[in-house]
């Protein structure tokens, strides 16, 4: 079982969306207990079309949930 204990570390350049405050795209927003960094994809309408590779292996589109889970 994987536990995701994200600690909020992003600060500054905030953007609001309704009652939410959004981190800018690519901002480090936390680190999981397994030392996997979590980055902001800004909001659910952003599609980066950027690929992310780790050790030459395709992880997925930056910074989407599938890519995060694979890392």
Number of C-alpha atoms within 10 A of each C-alpha: 3 7 8 13 12 16 12 11 11 16 11 9 9 13 12 9 9 7 6 9 11 19 21 19 15 13 18 17 17 19 17 14 13 12 12 15 14 22 20 18 21 18 12 7 7 11 13 12 10 9 12 17 13 10 6 7 10 13 19 20 17 21 23 19 13 12 16 17 10 12 18
